[in-house]
């Protein structure tokens, strides 16, 4: 297979792989929450992932961000995308919010990202794309409303997921605006280091830092740290470099139905007919956004 065909195949498969991997993060959070508090778990996750990536960076002799300003930008993006986003989701699940519901709430990220992509990055978001984003948002709202009406969630847990939503939306734009040219592996190490320190401070303020070790805990931690923090996050940054921020963010609409399906299979989380309709709306919204993004990319820019 030629390099060109291989590159096309990777570009075709990467979004789907990212969606599946990212969805497992909500499942991993629910799996490990009985054994450790959220910030304590995230500290272990960031330290383990950072150590593995550091070994990889040494072996590859990877370059590091140059200058204090570059390190600062990378750290800020990491705090938004890693510490605050994951911290809010993990804490919400710890408070009893279902994995699928938490995924659905943060799944409206593309609405926030698309709204900010214009003024922040100068990206054009046309009416058709807005329509797709609105349809997807409607689907997410339908599912969340059904879950909350059934008592599956608390106001505090929902508020934490909303905090995570804005953190990942702003962090995605910040990453593309200020960190797009930074080496992916070493920049991610910096982000994990900053996030570990941040979460460690929160763990001393609000948690007991007690860990109940078990086989399930070790398996969940390994998956979260190695597959997600080393694999899925690196893939996210690669996708951000390859496409417009609004198009990459639109992939997050696919994560809620994927996470909900996993939650049903593993934990018995269910959805009624209205919720399933909402899932269908979300998928349709993604299709519209992605189609419009490909059409816009095919039009040469004005000179």
C-alpha positions as CSV (number, residue, x, y, z in Angstrom):
1,X,0.0,0.0,0.0
2,X,1.4,3.4,-1.0
3,X,2.0,6.1,1.6
4,X,-0.8,8.2,0.0
5,X,-3.3,5.4,0.2
6,X,-2.3,4.6,3.8
7,X,-2.6,8.3,4.8
8,X,-6.1,8.4,3.3
9,X,-7.1,5.2,5.1
10,X,-5.8,6.6,8.4
11,X,-7.7,9.8,7.9
12,X,-10.9,7.9,7.1
13,X,-10.6,5.5,10.1
14,X,-9.2,7.9,12.7
15,X,-12.5,9.8,13.5
16,X,-14.4,6.5,14.2
17,X,-11.6,5.2,16.3
18,X,-11.5,8.4,18.3
19,X,-15.3,8.3,19.0
20,X,-15.1,4.7,20.3
21,X,-12.0,5.3,22.4
22,X,-13.4,8.6,23.9
23,X,-16.7,6.9,24.7
24,X,-14.9,4.3,26.8
25,X,-13.6,7.1,29.0
26,X,-17.1,7.5,30.6
27,X,-17.3,3.7,31.1
28,X,-13.8,3.6,32.7
29,X,-14.8,6.4,35.0
30,X,-17.9,4.5,36.2
31,X,-15.8,1.3,36.6
32,X,-13.2,3.0,38.8
33,X,-15.3,5.4,40.8
34,X,-16.2,2.9,43.5
35,X,-12.5,2.4,44.3
36,X,-11.0,6.0,44.3
37,X,-12.2,9.6,44.5
38,X,-12.2,11.6,41.3
39,X,-9.2,13.8,41.8
40,X,-7.1,11.1,43.4
41,X,-7.9,8.8,40.4
42,X,-7.0,11.5,37.9
43,X,-3.6,12.2,39.6
44,X,-2.7,8.5,39.2
45,X,-4.0,8.6,35.6
46,X,-2.0,11.6,34.7
47,X,1.2,10.4,36.4
48,X,1.0,7.0,34.8
49,X,0.2,8.4,31.3
50,X,2.9,11.1,31.6
51,X,5.5,8.6,32.6
52,X,4.8,6.4,29.6
53,X,4.8,9.3,27.2
54,X,8.1,10.6,28.8
55,X,9.7,7.3,28.1
56,X,8.4,7.4,24.5
57,X,9.7,11.0,24.1
58,X,13.2,10.0,25.3
59,X,13.3,7.0,22.9
60,X,12.1,9.2,20.0
61,X,14.3,12.1,21.1
62,X,11.3,14.3,20.7
63,X,11.6,18.1,20.7
64,X,10.0,20.1,23.6
65,X,8.0,23.3,23.5
66,X,10.3,26.2,23.2
67,X,10.2,29.0,25.7
68,X,8.2,29.8,28.8
69,X,5.3,31.2,26.8
70,X,4.9,28.0,24.8
71,X,5.0,25.9,28.0
72,X,2.4,28.3,29.5
73,X,0.0,27.9,26.6
74,X,0.4,24.2,26.6
75,X,-0.3,24.0,30.4
76,X,-3.4,26.2,30.1
77,X,-4.8,24.0,27.4
78,X,-4.0,20.9,29.4
79,X,-5.8,22.3,32.5
80,X,-8.9,22.9,30.4
81,X,-9.0,19.7,28.4
82,X,-7.6,17.4,31.0
83,X,-8.0,18.5,34.6
84,X,-11.2,20.6,34.5
85,X,-13.0,18.6,31.8
86,X,-12.2,15.2,33.2
87,X,-12.5,16.4,36.8
88,X,-16.1,17.6,36.3
89,X,-17.1,14.4,34.5
90,X,-15.5,12.1,37.0
91,X,-17.0,14.0,40.0
92,X,-20.5,13.9,38.3
93,X,-20.3,10.2,37.8
94,X,-19.1,9.8,41.4
95,X,-22.3,11.6,42.5
96,X,-24.4,9.1,40.7
97,X,-24.9,10.4,37.2
98,X,-25.0,7.7,34.6
99,X,-22.1,7.3,32.2
100,X,-24.4,7.8,29.2
101,X,-26.0,10.9,30.7
102,X,-22.7,12.5,31.5
103,X,-21.6,11.8,27.9
104,X,-24.8,13.4,26.6
105,X,-24.4,16.6,28.5
106,X,-20.8,17.2,27.4
107,X,-21.9,16.1,24.0
108,X,-23.3,19.5,23.3
109,X,-19.7,20.8,23.1
110,X,-20.0,21.4,19.3
111,X,-22.6,24.1,19.9
112,X,-20.3,26.0,22.1
113,X,-17.2,25.3,19.9
114,X,-19.0,26.4,16.7
115,X,-20.2,29.6,18.4
116,X,-16.7,30.5,19.5
117,X,-14.8,29.2,16.5
118,X,-15.7,32.3,14.4
119,X,-14.5,35.1,16.7
120,X,-11.6,33.1,18.1
121,X,-10.2,31.3,15.1
122,X,-11.8,33.1,12.2
123,X,-13.5,29.8,11.0
124,X,-16.7,30.2,9.0
125,X,-19.7,28.3,10.3
126,X,-22.5,28.5,7.7
127,X,-26.2,28.2,8.1
128,X,-26.4,24.6,7.0
129,X,-23.8,23.7,9.6
130,X,-25.6,25.7,12.3
131,X,-28.8,23.7,11.4
132,X,-26.9,20.4,11.8
133,X,-25.5,21.5,15.1
134,X,-28.9,22.7,16.3
135,X,-30.5,19.3,15.3
136,X,-27.8,17.5,17.2
137,X,-28.3,19.7,20.3
138,X,-32.0,19.0,20.2
139,X,-31.3,15.3,20.3
140,X,-29.0,15.6,23.2
141,X,-31.5,17.8,25.1
142,X,-34.3,15.2,24.6
143,X,-32.2,12.4,26.0
144,X,-30.9,14.4,29.0
145,X,-34.5,15.6,29.8
146,X,-35.8,12.0,29.8
147,X,-33.0,10.9,32.1
148,X,-33.4,13.8,34.6
149,X,-37.1,13.4,34.6
150,X,-36.6,9.8,35.7
151,X,-34.4,11.0,38.6
152,X,-31.1,9.8,37.1
153,X,-29.0,12.7,38.1
154,X,-28.7,15.6,40.5
155,X,-28.4,19.4,39.9
156,X,-24.8,19.4,41.3
157,X,-23.8,16.5,39.0
158,X,-25.4,18.2,36.0
159,X,-23.6,21.5,36.9
160,X,-20.3,19.7,37.0
161,X,-20.9,18.3,33.6
162,X,-21.8,21.7,32.3
163,X,-18.5,23.0,33.7
164,X,-16.7,20.2,31.9
165,X,-18.6,21.1,28.7
166,X,-17.3,24.6,28.6
167,X,-13.8,23.5,29.7
168,X,-13.5,21.1,26.8
169,X,-15.0,23.6,24.3
170,X,-12.7,26.4,25.3
171,X,-9.8,24.1,25.7
172,X,-10.2,22.7,22.2
173,X,-10.2,26.2,20.7
174,X,-7.3,27.3,22.9
175,X,-5.3,24.2,21.8
176,X,-5.8,24.9,18.1
177,X,-5.2,28.6,18.5
178,X,-2.0,28.6,20.6
179,X,-0.6,25.0,20.7
180,X,-1.2,23.8,17.1
181,X,2.5,23.9,16.3
182,X,3.8,22.3,19.5
183,X,5.2,18.7,19.5
184,X,2.3,16.5,20.4
185,X,4.0,14.0,22.7
186,X,6.0,16.3,24.8
187,X,3.3,19.0,24.9
188,X,0.9,16.3,26.2
189,X,3.5,15.4,28.9
190,X,3.5,19.0,30.0
191,X,-0.3,19.1,30.1
192,X,-0.4,15.9,32.3
193,X,2.2,17.3,34.6
194,X,0.2,20.6,35.1
195,X,-3.1,18.7,35.4
196,X,-1.6,16.2,38.0
197,X,-0.5,19.1,40.2
198,X,-3.9,20.8,39.9
199,X,-5.8,17.7,40.7
200,X,-3.4,16.8,43.6
201,X,-4.2,20.2,45.2
202,X,-7.9,19.6,44.9
203,X,-7.5,16.1,46.3
204,X,-5.9,17.5,49.5
205,X,-8.7,20.1,49.7
206,X,-11.7,17.9,49.2
207,X,-10.8,14.2,49.3
208,X,-9.5,11.5,51.6
209,X,-7.1,10.1,48.9
210,X,-7.9,6.5,50.0
211,X,-7.6,4.0,47.2
212,X,-9.3,0.5,47.4
213,X,-7.1,-1.6,45.1
214,X,-8.7,-4.4,43.1
215,X,-8.3,-6.1,39.7
216,X,-11.1,-4.0,38.3
217,X,-9.5,-0.8,39.6
218,X,-6.1,-1.7,38.1
219,X,-7.7,-2.6,34.7
220,X,-9.8,0.6,34.6
221,X,-6.8,2.8,35.6
222,X,-4.6,1.1,32.9
223,X,-7.3,1.7,30.3
224,X,-7.8,5.3,31.3
225,X,-4.1,6.1,31.4
226,X,-2.7,4.1,28.5
227,X,-5.4,3.8,25.9
228,X,-7.2,7.1,26.6
229,X,-4.6,9.5,27.9
230,X,-1.8,8.2,25.7
231,X,-3.9,7.2,22.7
232,X,-7.2,9.0,22.4
233,X,-5.9,12.4,23.5
234,X,-3.0,12.2,21.1
235,X,-5.4,11.3,18.4
236,X,-7.6,14.3,19.3
237,X,-4.7,16.7,18.9
238,X,-3.8,15.1,15.6
239,X,-7.4,15.5,14.4
240,X,-7.4,19.2,15.5
241,X,-4.3,19.8,13.3
242,X,-6.0,18.1,10.3
243,X,-9.4,19.8,10.4
244,X,-11.4,22.8,11.4
245,X,-12.2,23.0,15.2
246,X,-16.0,22.9,14.6
247,X,-15.7,19.8,12.4
248,X,-13.5,18.0,15.0
249,X,-15.9,19.0,17.8
250,X,-18.8,17.6,15.8
251,X,-17.4,14.1,16.4
252,X,-18.4,14.6,20.1
253,X,-22.1,14.2,19.0
254,X,-21.3,10.6,18.2
255,X,-19.8,9.8,21.6
256,X,-23.1,10.0,23.6
257,X,-24.9,7.2,21.7
258,X,-21.7,5.1,21.7
259,X,-21.2,5.6,25.5
260,X,-25.0,5.0,26.1
261,X,-24.7,1.7,24.2
262,X,-21.7,0.7,26.3
263,X,-23.5,1.7,29.5
264,X,-26.5,-0.4,28.5
265,X,-24.3,-3.5,27.8
266,X,-22.1,-3.2,30.9
267,X,-24.2,-1.5,33.6
268,X,-27.8,-1.9,32.4
269,X,-28.4,1.8,31.6
270,X,-31.5,2.0,29.5
271,X,-33.3,4.6,27.2
272,X,-36.9,4.9,26.3
273,X,-38.4,5.7,22.9
274,X,-38.0,9.5,23.2
275,X,-34.4,9.1,24.3
276,X,-33.7,6.9,21.3
277,X,-35.3,9.5,19.0
278,X,-32.9,12.0,20.5
279,X,-30.0,9.8,19.7
280,X,-31.2,9.7,16.1
281,X,-31.4,13.5,16.0
282,X,-27.8,13.7,17.3
283,X,-26.5,11.3,14.7
284,X,-28.3,13.2,11.9
285,X,-26.8,16.5,13.2
286,X,-23.3,15.0,12.9
287,X,-23.9,13.8,9.4
288,X,-25.1,17.3,8.3
289,X,-22.1,19.0,10.0
290,X,-19.5,16.6,8.5
291,X,-21.0,16.8,5.0
292,X,-21.0,20.6,5.1
293,X,-17.4,20.6,6.4
294,X,-16.3,18.4,3.5
295,X,-18.1,20.5,1.0
296,X,-16.5,23.7,2.4
297,X,-13.1,22.1,2.3
298,X,-13.6,21.3,-1.4
299,X,-14.2,25.0,-2.3
300,X,-10.9,26.8,-2.9
301,X,-10.4,29.9,-0.6
302,X,-10.7,33.3,-2.2
303,X,-7.5,35.0,-3.2
